[in-house]
Amino acid sequence: MTIETAVHHHKSADERALITRQRKPFLQSYAPYLYLAPALIFIAIFVFYPLARTVQISFFEWNIIRDHQTYVGLENYLHLLRDDDFWQIIKQSIMYLTISVGAVVALPVSLAFLTLQLTDKEIDFYQSVLFFPTVIATSVAVLVWIWFFLPTRSGLFNTVLQPFGIETIEWLTNSFTALPAVAIVANWKVMGFHFLIALAGLKAIPRDYIEAAYVDGASGWALMRQVILPLFAPTALFLLIITLIQGLEYVFVPIRVMTLGGPANASNNLMYAVYQEGFQNFRAGYASALSVMLIVLFGGLAFIQYRVLDRRVQYER
């Protein structure tokens, strides 16, 4: 009886060990998915479902007010491709993003390089000054900028230009100056945030690499080109990608408050055109088609740019 009991206990111990070994791989395999589940559910509900719903609506003619939907297939997309205003808006969106690359990528990076030459207290001061516009409510900041752009001699910019004999410029109602005006406001608002990212990227470069380059005789432009810029490239790539992805979003409020997309669509872009079609003209299907084109065009552009530039970026291992 004692031997049978010992054998039984031995079998029970072996069975428990086997069950434990079977459970452990299961937990190890699926635990990461369980941890990610809340975030994945959130993304599925608030990102992927709205995106899929937008694609679905783009195949319908739907007036939101009447709540009547008619399936039209690709007609909304064909209408877009035949619409001259659409291609004008595409051109202006590209122009705006080109301005943004200089204003919120090249300029903050240049300022970050210059700031590193200062003392710690001076760096803290310029960080605060340049970041201050980021924390101001966009609508409030835009109202101040409207005063700067007033088309009379009471406007700040016209007052500054008056002593040079330059006639009063109607900044917001001129088709040549409206887009640069809203671009200045939108990029001024986010430039400080990009400056902090660039400064953090420069500070993260290991000093050992720079000191080793000094020992090898590198200095000035050679040090910048061969050591600092390659190590800073991942940060620069990040700034470039978020500018392309979010650039049109930054300028929405300035356009809405300052120009309403005018004059004659001169300051309009794809993001604001979606708002106009969806919430002013109540054409949900056409607005959804615009949204899909926005995602495809600029999302694809950002992806291609990432794939091309990523091959030239050196990441620290």
Buried (B, 14 or more C-beta within 10 A) or exposed (E): EEEEEEEEEEEEEEEEEEEEEEEEEEEEEEEEEEEEEEEEEEEEEEEEEEEEEBBEBBBBBBBBEEEEBEEBEEBBBEBBEEEEEBEBBBEBBBBBBEBBBEBBBEBBBEBBBEBEEEEEEEBEEBBEEBBEBBEEEBEEBBEEBBEBBBBEEEBEBBBEBEEEEEEBBBBBBBEEBBBBBBBBBBBBBBBBBBBBBBBEBBEEBEEEBBEEBEEEEBEEEEBBEEBBBBBBBBBBBBBBBBBBBBBBEBBBBBBBBBBBBBBEBBBBBBBBBBBBBBEEEBBBBBBBBBBBBBBEBBEEBBEEBBEEBEEEBEEEE
